[in-house]
């Protein structure tokens, strides 16, 4: 029997076989918990995280709004950090989640912030 977590893990591995981030185009990885959302820009060639943002950051946590609205802010915050590092492109990694709801909101926020993928 496959649980929801195991199913997502299988999908995640299938996605990761196809995509990986570089220093010029890092992987934008999304993790979604029940209450929060976390995103990272990862350079897979060196195995380092270049930038990260989450809905637990002080400035985002202070905002009122739904989880989807906060996800847009998280995407924008990551885009600002990426542009400060001189990164304009990235590869989106939905980590086995459906491209829908909060995951889509993060992507839209990052695009609004100036990242291209």
C-alpha positions in Angstrom: 0.0 0.0 0.0 1.3 3.4 -0.9 0.7 6.4 1.4 0.4 9.9 0.2 4.0 10.7 1.3 5.4 7.6 -0.4 3.6 8.6 -3.6 4.9 12.1 -3.5 8.4 10.8 -2.9 8.2 8.6 -6.0 7.1 11.5 -8.1 9.8 13.7 -6.5 12.5 11.2 -7.5 11.1 10.9 -11.0 11.3 14.7 -11.4 14.8 14.9 -9.9 16.1 12.4 -12.4 15.3 14.9 -15.2 16.3 18.2 -13.6 19.3 19.6 -11.7 20.5 23.1 -10.9 23.8 24.7 -11.8 25.5 27.9 -10.5 24.0 29.9 -13.4 20.6 28.3 -13.3 19.9 26.9 -9.8 17.0 24.7 -8.9 14.1 26.4 -7.2 13.0 23.7 -4.7 9.6 24.0 -2.9 8.7 22.3 0.4 5.1 22.7 1.6 4.1 21.8 5.1 0.5 22.1 6.4 1.1 25.6 7.8 4.2 27.0 6.0 6.0 27.0 2.7 9.8 26.9 2.2 11.8 27.6 -1.0 15.5 27.3 -1.8 17.7 28.0 -4.7 20.1 25.0 -5.0 23.3 24.6 -7.0 23.4 20.8 -7.5 26.9 20.7 -9.0 28.4 22.0 -5.7 25.6 20.8 -3.5 25.0 24.2 -1.9 22.0 26.3 -1.2 22.4 29.8 -2.7 19.3 31.5 -1.2 16.2 30.6 0.7 13.0 32.1 1.9 10.0 30.8 3.9 6.7 31.9 5.3 8.3 31.8 8.7 10.6 34.8 7.9 9.7 37.7 10.2 8.5 40.2 7.5 6.3 37.6 5.8 4.9 36.1 9.1 3.9 39.6 10.1 1.7 40.0 7.0 -2.0 39.1 7.3 -3.5 36.9 4.6 -4.2 33.4 3.4 -1.4 30.8 3.0 -1.6 31.3 -0.8 -1.1 35.0 -0.4 1.9 34.4 1.8 3.3 32.0 -0.7 3.3 34.8 -3.3 5.3 36.9 -0.9 7.8 34.0 -0.3 8.3 33.8 -4.1 8.9 37.5 -4.3 11.3 37.5 -1.4 13.4 34.7 -3.0 13.4 36.5 -6.3 14.8 39.6 -4.5 17.6 37.5 -2.9 18.4 35.8 -6.2 18.6 39.1 -8.1 20.9 40.4 -5.4 23.2 37.4 -6.1 23.0 38.2 -9.9 20.8 35.2 -10.8 17.9 35.8 -13.2 17.1 32.2 -14.4 16.3 29.1 -12.4 14.7 25.6 -12.9 11.5 25.1 -11.0 11.3 21.9 -8.9 7.8 21.3 -7.6 9.1 18.4 -5.4 6.2 16.0 -6.2 3.4 18.5 -5.3 0.8 19.4 -7.9 1.5 22.7 -9.7 -1.6 24.2 -8.1 -2.5 26.3 -5.1 0.5 27.4 -2.9 3.1 25.8 -5.2 1.7 27.8 -8.2 1.5 31.0 -6.0 5.2 30.7 -5.1 6.1 30.3 -8.8 3.9 33.3 -9.8 5.5 35.4 -7.0 9.0 34.5 -8.1 8.2 35.4 -11.7 6.7 38.8 -10.5 9.9 39.4 -8.6 12.0 39.0 -11.8 13.1 35.3 -11.9 12.7 33.5 -15.3 11.8 29.8 -15.6 
